[in-house]
Amino acid sequence: MERGYVLHTRPFRESSVLVNLLVDGKGRVDAVARLGSSKNSIRSIVQPFQPLIFQLQGKSDLKNLKQVEAASPAVPLTGNCLYSGLYLNELLIRCLTVQHSAEELFFNYHQTLIAMAKEFNQSQLRYFELALLQELGTMPSLEFDPSGAEMTASGFYRLELEHGFMPVIATQYNQHKFFTGEMLFALKKQALAAEHLVEAKKLMRQLLAPTLGDKPLHSRSLFIKKNASSAKVTPRS
């Protein structure tokens, strides 16, 4: 039996769905799942954030999902945590193909969901993005600059996607173009502080952009709409 999480589903023929999965030890797997009759339907558990155990059958890239069971209760994500979870799912679908095994990401994903359900912090998203970029092989070194010199926490760096973090002389006129060594070191150690979060988010967007392309993230749009709707609600005095 395999274990994994559903990232996304969409209708596929009568009473079946096409499922994008993140599977322990395998990475992304796409499969067809028959939902079954109303009495024995698995519809309620073939959902995001629900840990599953199952069998995968078939020799092609598109597998058949069989003997699906809930491995444990669903991870309880609500509010910002729910939108953040949807963001992680969309990242994985957009960045991983079925040819990319991404064997280590399952544990990172599971731990991130559990951490978010307990107490949400933006840094959790940055650490997962870091793990994803490292798995894809597109994360520049956080230890050495392109010349091979060791990076320092007191330094300042400009990101060059093809080469890495180039040291720069920082001034108030170019500060929007560089990243602090302090933030990069904190990211490497997974010890981001509140003052690092805006800078770290900017960095990850730049690093993920070549893989994600120009198509907007649906989860990000949903989050923006949700916050805009909340802002229109005037509390009663």
C-alpha positions in Angstrom: 0.0 0.0 0.0 1.1 3.6 -0.8 0.4 6.7 1.3 -0.2 10.1 0.0 -2.2 13.3 -0.3 -4.6 14.5 -3.0 -3.4 17.8 -4.5 -6.4 18.3 -6.9 -9.2 16.4 -8.6 -11.4 17.0 -11.6 -14.2 15.0 -13.3 -13.1 12.2 -15.5 -15.7 10.1 -17.2 -18.8 8.9 -15.4 -18.4 8.5 -11.6 -14.7 8.9 -11.9 -12.2 11.6 -11.1 -8.7 12.4 -12.3 -6.5 12.8 -9.2 -3.2 14.6 -8.8 -1.4 13.0 -5.9 1.7 13.5 -3.8 2.9 10.0 -2.9 5.5 9.1 -0.3 8.7 7.9 -2.0 7.4 8.6 -5.5 6.5 12.3 -5.8 3.7 13.4 -8.0 1.4 10.7 -9.4 -1.7 11.2 -11.6 -4.4 8.5 -11.3 -8.0 7.8 -12.1 -10.2 7.0 -9.1 -13.7 5.4 -9.4 -15.8 7.1 -6.7 -18.3 4.3 -6.3 -21.9 4.2 -5.4 -23.5 6.6 -2.9 -23.4 3.9 -0.2 -19.7 3.0 -0.7 -18.5 6.2 -2.3 -14.9 7.4 -1.5 -15.8 10.9 -2.6 -15.7 12.3 1.0 -12.1 11.2 1.5 -10.6 11.8 -2.0 -10.0 15.4 -0.9 -7.1 17.7 -0.3 -5.4 17.5 3.1 -6.8 14.1 3.8 -4.0 11.5 4.4 -4.7 8.4 2.4 -3.5 4.9 1.9 -4.1 3.2 -1.4 -2.8 1.0 -4.2 -1.6 2.3 -7.6 -2.1 0.0 -10.6 -1.1 0.3 -14.2 2.1 0.6 -16.3 1.4 4.0 -17.9 2.0 7.4 -16.3 -1.7 7.6 -15.6 -2.4 5.0 -12.8 -5.6 3.6 -11.4 -6.3 4.3 -7.8 -7.5 1.3 -5.8 -8.5 0.3 -2.3 -8.5 3.9 -1.1 -8.8 4.4 2.7 -8.3 7.3 5.1 -5.0 6.9 6.9 -6.0 9.4 9.7 -8.3 12.4 10.1 -7.9 15.2 7.6 -5.5 18.0 8.6 -7.8 20.8 9.9 -6.9 23.9 7.8 -9.1 27.0 8.0 -8.9 30.6 7.1 -5.4 31.7 5.9 -4.1 28.2 6.6 -6.6 26.8 4.1 -5.6 29.2 1.4 -1.9 28.6 2.1 -2.5 24.8 1.8 -4.2 25.3 -1.5 -1.1 27.4 -2.5 1.2 24.5 -1.7 -0.9 22.1 -3.7 -0.9 24.4 -6.7 2.8 24.9 -6.5 3.4 21.1 -6.6 1.0 20.6 -9.5 2.6 23.5 -11.5 6.2 22.7 -10.7 6.3 18.9 -10.7 5.6 16.5 -13.5 5.0 12.8 -13.2 8.5 12.2 -14.5 10.0 14.0 -11.5 10.0 11.7 -8.5 10.5 14.4 -5.8 10.8 11.6 -3.2 11.7 13.8 -0.2 8.9 16.3 -0.6 6.2 14.2 0.9 7.6 14.5 4.4 8.2 18.2 4.0 4.6 18.7 2.8 3.1 16.6 5.6 5.1 18.5 8.3 4.2 21.8 6.8 0.5 21.0 6.9 0.7 19.8 10.5 2.7 22.9 11.5 0.2 25.3 9.8 -2.8 23.6 11.5 -1.2 24.2 14.9 -0.1 27.8 14.4 0.3 29.5 11.1 3.4 31.5 10.2 4.5 32.7 6.8 7.9 31.3 7.3 6.4 27.8 6.9 5.6 28.6 3.3 9.1 29.9 2.7 10.7 26.7 4.0 8.5 24.5 1.8 9.3 26.7 -1.2 13.0 26.2 -0.4 12.6 22.5 -0.2 10.7 22.5 -3.5 13.4 24.6 -5.2 16.1 22.3 -3.9 14.3 19.3 -5.1 13.9 20.9 -8.6 17.6 21.7 -8.6 17.0 25.4 -9.2 17.9 26.8 -5.7 21.2 28.7 -5.8 23.8 28.1 -3.1 23.2 29.9 0.2 26.8 29.3 1.3 29.0 30.4 -1.6 28.7 33.1 -4.3 29.4 32.3 -8.0 33.1 33.0 -7.5 33.3 30.4 -4.8 33.7 32.9 -2.0 31.9 32.2 1.2 28.8 34.3 1.7 28.5 36.4 4.9 25.5 37.4 7.1 26.7 41.0 6.9 26.9 41.1 3.1 24.4 42.1 0.4 23.6 40.1 -2.7 21.9 40.4 -6.0 20.1 37.4 -7.4 21.2 36.2 -10.9 19.1 33.2 -11.7 21.7 31.6 -14.0 24.6 32.1 -11.5 23.5 32.6 -7.9 23.8 35.4 -5.4 26.3 38.0 -6.5 27.9 40.3 -3.8 27.0 44.0 -4.2 27.7 47.2 -2.5 24.4 48.3 -0.9 23.1 51.8 -0.9 19.7 53.3 -0.2 19.3 53.8 -4.0 19.6 50.1 -5.0 18.2 48.5 -1.9 15.2 47.1 -3.8 17.5 45.1 -6.0 19.5 43.2 -3.4 19.0 40.7 -0.6 20.6 40.8 2.8 23.0 38.1 3.8 21.3 38.1 7.2 18.0 36.9 5.6 19.7 34.4 3.3 21.5 32.8 6.3 18.2 32.8 8.3 16.5 31.0 5.4 19.3 28.4 5.2 18.9 27.7 8.9 15.1 27.8 8.7 15.2 30.6 11.3 13.4 33.5 9.6 12.4 36.3 11.9 9.4 38.6 11.3 11.7 41.3 9.8 12.9 38.8 7.1 9.5 37.7 5.8 8.8 40.4 3.2 12.3 40.0 1.8 12.1 36.2 1.8 8.8 36.3 0.0 10.2 38.5 -2.7 13.1 36.2 -3.1 11.0 33.1 -3.5 8.7 34.7 -6.1 11.7 35.5 -8.2 13.1 32.0 -7.9 9.8 30.3 -8.7 8.9 32.6 -11.6 10.8 30.7 -14.3 9.1 27.4 -13.4 5.6 28.8 -12.7 5.5 31.0 -15.9 3.2 33.9 -16.5 -0.1 32.2 -15.6 -1.4 33.6 -12.3 -1.8 31.2 -9.3 -5.5 30.5 -8.7 -4.9 30.1 -5.0 -3.3 33.5 -4.7 -6.3 35.1 -6.5 -8.7 33.3 -4.1 -6.7 34.6 -1.1 -6.8 38.2 -2.5 -10.5 38.1 -3.1 -11.2 36.7 0.3 -9.2 39.5 2.0 -10.9 42.1 -0.2 -14.3 40.8 0.8 -13.3 40.8 4.5 -12.1 44.4 4.3 -15.5 45.5 3.0 -17.3 44.2 6.1 -17.7 47.0 8.6 -17.8 45.8 12.2 -20.7 47.0 14.3 -20.0 49.5 17.0 
